[in-house]
Amino acid sequence: MSAAVKYTLGRLGLFVAVLAGLWFVDMDIFLKLILALAFSAALSFFLLRGFRDDMAEEMAEAAERRRAEKERLRSALAGDDQPSTDQPTTNPTPPTDEPPR
């Protein structure tokens, strides 16, 4: 499961938990929703730090991959297409047991 999904489910879970805690308090439902949203946001800042950091790391890695792919495509379109060291080189002739001629 991705870190973004974990963080989102954590935020929703905190909201539901705080709303359940406020359910039996005698006040308007709109005020309960606003308070649950505010308290769950504050709690998530402390309780979901690990999930948030993991999500930020995933996003940074994805941005780096997109940047590298964009640069590779730009150089290919500009005619500077040279074999990349990231891609494995392929041998055009398969190896055989026969000696070379």
Secondary structure, DSSP 8 states (H G I E B T S, - for coil): --HHHHHHHHHHHHHHHHHHHHTTSSS-HHHHHHHHHHHHHHHHHHHTHHHHHHHHHHHHHHHHHHHHHHHHHHHHHTT-----SSS----SS---SS---
